[in-house]
Amino acid sequence: MSQKIIIESLAMDLKRVALGLHRGSLAVAERFKEEAVKRSQELEKNDSQYLTNLVDKMRECLALNSDRSAEDALMYSILFQNYSLKKYK
C-alpha cells in the first residue's frame, strides 16, 4: 500500500475516533484507536522526521484517556491530512 493511502487512512481513523468520543460511543472510538495504531505501524520509518514525531505524539495522545482526547484526535487527523496533501501533490 502506498504511503499516501496509509497516511490518509490514518487521518480518517483518527477522525472516526474523535467523532466516536464526541458522541459518547466509546466502543467505536476504541476500535478506531486500534486501527489507527495498526495503520501507523505500516508507515515507513524513513519518510521524514516530522512524520515520525507526529506518529509518536499521536500514539501518546491515544494512550491517554483525558477530556481532550476527542479534540486531540481531530487535531492529529487534520495534521496527517495536511501532510499528505502537501507531500503527495
N, C-alpha and C positions, 0 to 999 in steps of 0.2 A: 504494500500500500504506500502511496506517495506521502511525503512529509506534509504537504499541503492538506490533504484529506484528513490525515491524523490530527493535525492542529485544529482544523475546522470542526472535526467531530468532537474533539476535546472541548472546544468552546461551546458546542451545543449541549454536551453532557453537563457542563457547569451551569449553563442557563437553566437546564431542567432541574438541577439541584436547587438553584435559587428559587425557582417557581414552586418546587415541592415544599421547601422550607417556609416560604411566604404563605402558602395555602394551608400549612399545617399537616401536609402529607409526608410524614416522616419516613414511612416505608419507601415511598417513591424517591425521596431525597437520598436515602441511604443507598438504594440500588444504583442511582446515577453517580453517587460518590465513588462506588466501587468501579463503575465503568470508567469514570474519569481517571482514577488511579491506574487502572489497567491500560487505558489509552496512553497515558503519559509514559508508561514503561515502553511503549512501542516506538517512541521518538528516538531518533539517532542522537547520541550524546555529543557528537562533534559539530552540530549545526551552528550554534552560536552561544556565547556566554550569557547573553541576555535571555535566551530561551531556557537555558539550564537554570538560571536564577529564578525565572518565572515559575518553572515547574517545581522547584524546591519550595518556594514560598507558597505555591498553591497547595502542595501536599501538607505543609504545616497548617495552613488555614483549614483544610478539610479534616485534619485530625482533631481540631478544637471544636467543641460544641458550645459556641458562645452565642450571644444575642445578635451579633453582627454577621453570622455565618451566611445568611442569605445575601446580604449586601456584598460581602467579600467574594462569594462565588460568582455573583453577577459581574463584579469588577474584573475578576480574572477571566471570565468568559469574554468580556469586551477586549481585554488586553491581548488574549490569544487571537481573537478575530482580527484585530487591528494588525497584529504581527503578520498574520497570514496574508492579509490584503496588501501590506507594504512589501513583504519579501517575495511573494509569488504573483507579480502583476501579469 
